[in-house]
Amino acid sequence: MLSTLSLSILISASLAIHAEYKQRARQLYLFKPLTTILIWYLAFRRPAGGAAFYHYAILIGLGFSLGGDILLMFPRRYFLAGLVSFLLGHLAYITAFASVNGPQISLWWLLPGLGYASGILLFLRGRLEAMKYPVLAYVLVILFMAGQAVDLWSASRSPLALCGAGGALLFLFSDTALAINRFHHQYRDSPLVVLGSYYCAQWLIALSIGG
């Protein structure tokens, strides 16, 4: 089941990326949300074991991500709504990661994370305009999400936690690439870079579920 679903996710993600390259709206409207739905179903089928709360929180996070996927396919005026939907998804992921050992704030990831966020915001300075504060809030939330995932892996060193940490860091990379493409300059390979890393991130987060 895992291999079949993962192959289906790979095919659907490839078709979504191809549609983005070729600017085929109908194909993109089908395969972009379908890929996230398949990842949600993969997460749904994962054995929760004694971590039912973690399981539900990840499913909720993927649900909000699906909403963000759909909103970001619409005109630019829906970007803020899509950002909020993804932010809620990250809050759900934070709840999942923090449910294992409690919320953690470690200087070894916090300081580099704040440095990274400052660098990105300075790079985009002057181009965010009215989106400056929403983007700032989003960056802080996704950094905290990634930090919780990395701390969980650092404490347990389990393969499942490694999937969660890898997914969270890939999510951070994907959103950085998306912000540069949307607010700074568009680059030709953005569909592969942004969507490829995004779907890998969500797939890994789904795989972090397990008893």
N, C-alpha and C positions, 0 to 999 in steps of 0.2 A: 504493500500500500504506500509506504513512504517513497520508494523509488518511482512508482507510477505517478504519484502526485507531484513529486519533484520534477519529473520529466515534463509533465503537463504545465507546470509553472514555468519551466525553462522555455518551452515552445511558445506559450502565451506571452511571456515577457519579450522574447525575441520578435514576435509579431508586433507588439506594441512599440518597441524601439524602431523597427523598420517603418512602421506607420508614421512615427514622429519624424524620421529622416525624410520620408517622401511626402510629408504633410498630407496624409490621407486621413481626413477627419473621421469618417465613418469607421474605418478600421481601428483608429486610435480610441474612439469612444467605446468600442467593443472590448478591445484587448487590454487597455490600461486598467479599467476597473476589474475585468475578469481575472487578471493576474493576482490582484490583491484578494479577490474572493477565493481563489484557489489556495492562496497562502493562509487565509482565515480558516478554510476547511481543513487544511493540513494541521493547523494549530488545534482546531476543534477535535480532530481525531487522535491527537497525541494523548498518551496515558497520563492523567494528572497525578495518580497515586495519592500521596498525602499532601500534595501541593495544590489543592483545588482552588484556593483563593488566587494563587499565582496564575493558574490556568485561566480563570475568569477575567482577571485583570489584563492579561495579554490579549484575549479575545476582544475585550472592550477597546483596547488600544488599536488593534487592527481594524475594528469597526469605524473608529474615528478617522483612521488613515484612509479607509475607503471613501469616507465622506470628503476628505481633503483631496483625494485623487480626482473625484468627480468635479468638485468646485474649481480646481485649478485648470480643468479642461475648458471652462467657460471664459468669457471675456475678462479683461484685466480687472474690472470692478469687483469681481468675485474673489480676488486674490486674498484680501483680508479675511474673508469668511473661510477660505481654504486654510490660511495660516492658523486661524483659531481652532479649526477642526484638528489639524495636526498637533497643535499645542495641547489640546485635550487628550489626544492619543499619547503624547509623551508623558503627561501627568499619570495616565493609566499605567504606562510602562514603569514610571518611577514607583508607583504604588506596588507593582509586581516585584520589582527588584528589591525594594525596601522591606517587603513583607517577610523576607527570609531571615535577615539579621538586624532589621531596623534600619532607619535612615542613617547614612554615614557621610561625614564630611571630612575628607582626608586632604591635607595640604599637598601631598605628593601628586594628586591629580587636579586639585582645585587651582593651585597657582599656575601650572602650565595651561589649564583650561581657560582661566581668565586672560592669560597672555594671548592665547589663540583667538579668543573672542574679541579682545581689544584690537588685535591685528586686522581681523576681518572687518570690523566696524570702521576702523580707520581707513582701510582700503576702499570701502564703499561710501566714505564720508562725502556728503554733498550730493549723493545720487539717490538716497532713500527718501528724501523730502518728507511727506506726510506719514510714510511708513517707518520713520526712524524709531519711534518708541515701540510700536508693535514688533518690529524686527528685533529690537534690543531684548524685549521680554521673551521672545521666542528663543533667542540665542541662549539666554540664561537658563531657560527651562531645559533645552536639549543638552546643554552642558551638564546640568545636574543629573539628567537621565543617564547620560553616558558615564558620569562619575559613579552613580549607584551601581550600574552594571559592572564596571571595572572593579569596584570595591568588592562586589559579591564574588567575582571570579578570584580576586586576590585572597579572599578569606577561605574559599572552598576548594579552588583549583580543580573543580569538576569539569568534565567535558560539556555538560549542559550550561554551566555558568560561562564557560568560554564562548559558546555559541551566542549567549546573550550579550557578552561584552563585545565580541566581534561585530555583532549586528548593530549595537548602539554606536560604535565608532564609525562603522560604515554609513550609518544614518547621518551622523554629523558631517562626514565627508560629502555625502550626497547633497545635503542641504546647503553646504558651503558652495559647491559647484553650481547649484540652482540659483543661489543668490548672486553669484558673479555673473552668470549668464543672463539673469533677468535685470539686474540693476547696473552692472558695470559695462560689460560688452558680451555680445553673443558670439559663440564659437561653434564651429561646424560639428564637432563631435559631442556636443552637449547631450543629445538623446542617449548615446551609449554611456557617457560618464554619469549623468544624473540618474537616468532610469535604471541602468545596469547596477550601479552601487545601491540604489534604493531597494530594488527587488531582492538583491542579495542580503541586504540588511534585514528586511522583513522576514525573509525565509529563515535566516539564522535565529532571529528572535522567536519565531514560531518553533524552531527546533529546540529552543532552550527549555521548553515545557517538558516535564518528566517527573515521575514519582521517585 
